[in-house]
Amino acid sequence: MTFLEVVGKELRAVFSNITIVFVVFVGSLLYAFLYPTPYYADVVRKQKIVILDLDNTKLSKDFIFLVNASEKLQVVRVVHSLKIAKDMLEKSEVYGQLSIPKGFEARMYKGVPTTLSYRANASYFLIYGTIIEGLNEVGNYWSNQIKLQAKAIKGEMNIGDDTTLVRFDSVPLFNPSVGYINYALAAILVFILHQTLIVGIMIQGASQNKAHDNHEIHYFNTAPLSYVLWARIFVFGAIYVVLFLIYFGVFFKIYGIHTTANPFDFWFFALMFIASCAAFGMFLGTFMHNTALPTQIILISSLPLVFMMGFIYPIMLLPQALQWFVQIIPAYHGINGFIRLNQMGDSLHNIMPNFYALVIIFCVCFGLSYIRLKKKMRQ
């Protein structure tokens, strides 16, 4: 058999396997549409809170009106009992609670500092952060307005007076929307491609191992083993070049994910990433004899792996063993490389350590796959 004949037979084997077609094509496209849906609004706004008003004065009501006017907060209910506010928070009817103490108005007019206490459900970090940030902004604004009023009453206020001595101007360099889309979705989409590629090629390996066990004669038994391995990488690589074009050329535009990579740098890194994932999946596939097992392994391992990639949870806080383990996963180097190229505008030169790591993973996995399959063919 010539190499092109092996490529043709490998291509036919891939497209005749309904499981591979479903995982690689349907799975990749379905996840790209469904996964971002809950986060398509990008920024968390208008989070529901309850206000415990123990002062019940005109000034406290004015402050509550200002809180409700914030773009980040929505006052669902104003109560005068701590038990009611606590019950609403525990039943998830609201996600935060603000307490206005008794004597709020009197202290304000006397210029005595007043402490407002607020709490939020910290199990939802984005919601928690939004509520705390919104309440802080309203509190600081209110404090400045009271100071200005006090100065005006005493006749000490001059035109242009401002109680804010330090201003902070936020310029988000790598996440312009300051939301979820550019923060995590760019990495998740790359991870989806990584997982579907690996599971697809593992299923192909499991199918052929099963045929070996049943002593069936196919092209992968008779063709040179090096032809079979290179043909498998070539076929899956060609499929995923198309999927990369769809993901980075279509889905990134649809979701408004910023891309800054130079086309040459991008494809230089992307082709190595695809080849590394294919070799990694091919090596894992040499251990599979049940075609249902690869999908189960990927489903179980996906969530833990996402937290090891470094873009959601700091990798330096992981146990040392996991920090070493993640270095052999192509997704870790691929995601960090693509984020630096695409979202952070870094150069190819600065992500070469990730590129070299992918090269090493490819060479090791390809070599081990050849050794294991050669041993099986001899048996």
N, C-alpha and C positions, 0 to 999 in steps of 0.2 A: 504494500500500500504506500502511496505517496502521502506527503504531509497534507496536501489539499484534500485528498480523499478522506483522510482521518478527520479533518476539520468539518467536511460535509456530513460525515456520519455522526460526529459529536453534536453538530447543530441540529440534525434530525432527532437525535436522542433527547436533546433538551426540550425541543418544541413538541415532542410526542409525549412527554411526561407532564400530565395535567397539574400535578402538585408543584413542580418547578415553575411552570407558567403562571400558576395562581400566585405563588409566593413572590416571584421576581417582578412580574408585571402588575398584576392586580394589587398585590400587597404594597408595593412601592408607591403606586399612584393613589391607592385608597388611603394609606397613612398620610401622604402629603396633603390630601384634602381634609381628612377627618381630624388629625391631631391638632392642627392650629385653631380649629373652630372655636373652642371655649376661650381662646386667648386673642381672638381676632380684634377685639376692641383695644388691645395692646396695653393701655394704661388703666389701672384700677381706680375708679372714681365712685363718688356718691355712695359711700359705705354707711350702712344703717347703724345709728347709735341711739342710746337712750340717755336723757339728761335727768339727773337727780337734783332738783332745785330745792335746797333747804332754806334759801333766803326769801324767795317768792316776792321780790321787789321789782320796781320798774327797771332798775339797772340790770338786774339778773335776766329779765325778760328781753331787754335790748341785746344783751350778750348772747342769749340763746338764738335770737333772730340772726345775729351775725354768724354764728356757728352754722346754722342751717343754710345760710347764703354761700358758704364755702363750696367750691366745685368738688371737693373731696369728701364731703360729709352730707348726710341726710338725717335730720332729727326725726325719728319715728314717733317718739312720745316723750313728754315731760312729766315726770312723776315726783312725788314728795315722800316716797317710802323706799328705804334701802332694800327691803325685801323684794319689792316688785321689780326694781332695777336689776337685782341679782338674779331673780328667776328668769327674766327676759334674756339675760346674757347666757345663762346656763342652758336655756332651751333653744339657743341659736336664733331667737327672733331678732336679735341685734348682735353686732360683732364688737361693740365698744360701749363704754359708759363714762360719762363726764359728771363729776360731782361738784356742785356749787355750794360752798359752805354757808352757814348762817352768819350774818354780819358782813356779807360780801359788799353790799352797797355802802354801808357805813365805813368800812375800812378803806374802800376806794376813795371816798370823798375826803377822808382824813389823811390820805397819802401813806397809809400803812400797807406793807406788802401782804398780799392775799395768796394763799396756796390753793390752786385748783387741782384736784386729783382725777386722773382718768386711767382707765384700764381697757384693754382690748384682748381679743382672742389671739394669742400668739401662735396657735397651731397653724394658722394661715398667715405666713410671713408677709406676703404682699399686702393683704388686708390690714394686718397689724401695723405695718409701716405706714400705710396710707392714712389710717386713723390718727396715729400718733403725730405724723407730720402735719396733717390738717389742723389738729387741735393746737399744735405748737404755733403754727402760722397765725391762727385766729387770736391766740393768747398774746403773742408779741404785738400784733397790730392793735389790739384792744388796749394793751398797756401803754403804747405810744400815744394813742388818742386821749386817754385819761390824763397823761402827763401834759399834753398840749392844752387840754381844757383847764387844768389846774393853773397853768402858767397864764392863760388868758384871763381867768378870774382874778388873779393877783396883779394883772397888768404887767407881767414880766416878759410877755411874749413879743418878739420882734418878727417882722416879715422874714420868712426864710428859715425860721427856727425849725430844727428837726431833732427829735429826741434819739434818733438812731445814729450812733457814732460810727458804727462799722456796717457796711453793706456787703453782701456776698452776691456775686454774679456767677451763676452756674452755667458753665459751658461744657455740655456733655460731648466729648470728642468722639467716642466710639459707639455711643448709644444715643443718637439724636432725639429719639422719642421718649427716652428715659422710661421705657416700657419693656414688655416681655419679648416682643418680636425680635429686635436686634440683640437682646441680651442672651436669649437661650434658643430661640427657634432656628437660627442659622446653624447652630451646632447639632440640634436634634435632627434636622433634615439630613445632615451628613451621616449621623448615626443610623438613621433608617436605611440609607443606602448600604452602609457597612453590614448591617444585620441581614438584610434580604440577600445580599450577594453571598455572604458566608453560608446562610441556610440553604440557598439554592444549589450551590456547588457541593455542599455536604449531602444533600439529597441525591445528587447525581452520583457521588461516590458510594453512598449506601446502596443504591440500585445496582451498581456494577459489582459491589462486594457480594450482594445477594445472588447475582448471576454466577459469580465465581463459586460460591458455596454450592449451588445447584449444578455445577459442572456444565454450564451452558457456554457455547462458543459464540463469541461476538467479535466485533472489530477490536475491542480493547484487549482481547486475549491474543489476537494474532498480529496486530500492528506493533511496531516498535514502541516500547513504553514511553520513551522521550517524546515521540510524536503525539501520543495520547495526552500526556501532561501539558505540553505546549499548546495543543489544540484546545484543550479545556480552558486554559487561561485566555487564549485568543478569543474563543467564542463568548465566554462570560465577560471578558474585557470589552468586546465590541458592543455587547448588549448594554453594559453599564456606561459606556461613553455616551450612548443615546440617552440613557436615563439621567446622566449628569447634565447633558444639554437641556433636558426638560426641567430638571430641578433648578439649576442655576440660571437658566435662561428664561424660564417661564414662572415657576413658583416663587423664586426670590423676588421677581418683579411684582407678582400679584400681591404678595404679603408686604411689600415695601421694605425688604431687607437690603441694606446698602452693600454694594459690591465695588471694591476699588482695585482688585487685583489686575495686573497686567496679563493679557491673554496667554502669552508664552509662559510666564511664571506659573499661571494657574494650571495649564495643561501639563507642564513639566512635572508638577507636583501631583496632579490628579491621576495621571497615568500610572505613576509609581504607587500611589495609594490603592488604585483598583487592582493592580498586579499583586500587591502585598496581601490585600484582602482575599483575592482568589487563591493564592498559594496557602494562606492560613486556613481557609475553608477546605481546601483540597487535602491538607494534612489531617485536619480533624475528621474528614470524611473517610479516611483510611481505617478509622476505628469503628465506623458505623456499619451495621448490617440490617438495621430496621429503618425503613424510610420515614417512619413517623417520629423517630427519636430526634433528628435535627431540629424540627420545629419546636418540640417540647423544650429542648435545651436552650434555644434562643429566647423563647418566651420567658423562661424562668430566670435567665441570666441578664436580660435586658435592663431591668430596673436597677439592680446593683451596679452594673457597669456604667450606667448613666451617671451615678453619683461618684464614680471613680475617675471620670473624664476630666475633672478640674474646672468646669465652667459653672457648675451649680454648687458644689461643695469643695472647699480648698483642699487640694491633694496633700498638702503638707500636714493636715490634721488627720489623715488616714494612718493606720498602723504601718510600720515600715515594710512589713511583708506585702501588704497590698500596694504600696508605692512601687515595689519592685515588680510585682505581678502585672500591674497596668502597663509597664513598659513593653511587654510582649504583645499587647493588643494593638492592632493597626489603627483602630478608631481613636485611640488616645493621641497618637502622633498626627493622624489625619485631621481630626477636629481642631487641635491646637494650631496646626499649620494653616488650615483654611481660614480660621478666625483671624489670625494675624495677617494673612494675605488680603482677605476680602473685607473684613470689618475694621481692621486697625491700620491698613495701608502699609504694612511692613514689606520689606524686600525679600526676594527669594534667598539672597545670601544669608539673611538672619534666621531663616527657618531650615537651613541645611541640616542641622542636627536631627530634626524630625524626618527629613528626607533620607538621611543615612540610616536612621533607625528602621524605616520602611524597607530600605534595600536589604538590611541584615535579616529582617523578618522574612522577606521574600526568599532570599537565598537559603536560609535554614529550613524553612517549611517546604520549599521545593525539593531540596536534597533529601529530607526525611521522608517525604511522600514517595520519592523515587525508590529509596531503600526499602520501605515497607511494602510497596506494591510489587517490586521485583521479587522480594522474598515470597509473597503470596503466589506469584506466577510460577515460581520454581516448585512450590508445594503442589 
